[in-house]
């Protein structure tokens, strides 16, 4: 009887020990997965150009989706008191500053101020995309084209990859050079990126104006001559070309 009880206790201890060990493994596994996960990710199930996992439309350092703070290095400055950061906002949730999509390192810490990259490894902490000083890859996800400083009025993502289809087609045809092609989403006949182009220097503008003023006067047409004769034979001074 004693031997049977001893065997029963031994088996019971083995079962308890096995369950305890299994419980420890299952508890550790999610922690390892969480620590190994580099980025939050970009998911847009309804394809509206907004990240379903992360957004920070007012740039306060709090995720609008989870309502939790996230690691970042940009400062919050609100000079006009509208509650929106004057330095950094991310409306579409791609981890790139909607206000300024160029490499800037104001505090000289070696980390770009316009991308959510807390550890400075040149990988976007939100999307997981690599970037460099030449391109922050803001055009890749969402309805905000940070490089061109515009919001896509008619965002379309048929394949669900998070990228505006028009830009995707341009990249497939000509790579990065495709962005230099004519894009006119509003149909006004003027390239959408016109306001981003730098103005000509004043000396160049002055020379253009002077060149226009030196053009020879336009000769009156036959119809204009006939009309002037009917009016009394007085000829108007020749008009300059426009």
Beta strands, then each sheet from edge to edge (+ up, - down):
strand 1: 144-145
strand 2: 150-151
sheet 1: 1+ 2-
end
